[in-house]
Amino acid sequence: MLQRLMLSLIMPLCLVLTGCAMVTQADLEKQNGAGKLTNVQYYVPSEQDNKISIIDIPSSKVVGEIKTGKKPANVVFSSTMRNAYVANQNSSTVGVIDTKSLKMTKEIEVGPRPHGVALTPDNKKLYVTTVGDRYVYVIDTEKEKVVNKIDMGSGAKTNYLALHEGRIFVSDHENNRIYVVENNKKVDTLETKQTPRVVRTNQDGSKLYVASAGSSTIEVFDTKSLKKDKEVQVGEGATDFVLKEDGTQLVSTNMEAGSVTIKDLKSNKTLKTIEGLESPKHISFNRKQTKAYVTLNGTNKVAVIDMEKQEVIETIEVGEAPHGIEIKALPGIGGSC
């Protein structure tokens, strides 16, 4: 009798494992379905189907969908994971998404062909690049409207962007440049090789990595001096990449080559080239960086690469022409997923 009483008091406090996320019994009772906060998922915008597919990482199954504007490209999450923002290229809008109800609650008009999206750490400002013009649009997320436009100059085209400690790095794929923005003003311009696409900083922000599609390289710049440090040879049409947190490896998608390149950054050697992929576009690591998920833009699939085996171990069907891919996971929740 005493044993049963003790168990009844202890059980509600126990943590239980669902998939890969450690959650309380109360969480399990209150939440369910694809909109559950503690679920670790990928959001994958589909250009042709005008929707986001939600992949449950533990099961590798699509567990939900969200209708978007026309030709959604990339998505970003607030730090609470309760809101997401998607660039709708052919609608010239940014969609505001409630990740609990799985609905787009508002569309905010921006410039032509919005593409890249990045949130400030306090979630108050959303920066949006638009392939069709020269501006970076600044959205106040509380007012849900554009409050500023940052001019990159005559003839500029804004493509992807990265934020780090008050600086914004913006790629211009038509003019082979990276624009450096501080305090909502362009303060410098970096010359790159042909067709810069995705830009990212490393873990400590000391280096800026640029995928240069036309030169089949990842260019590396020092973020203080803004001078080029080195180039990492990958494959034709370098599009996107992920960096291991310890700085040892880089994994690049090479869209025109139909391949993924795994590089050792210390030796600058190619560890593996995975070929035969149809238009690999964007890439994201899981939480433990044991797997890389790649959108195959020429199909309706996401390829899953095992980083230890360095090979594709499965594909997941999503919407047609998947573009970006972004992980939804609260800090400290998600285990090895």
Disulfide bonds with the S-S distance in Angstrom:
Cys20-Cys337 1.57
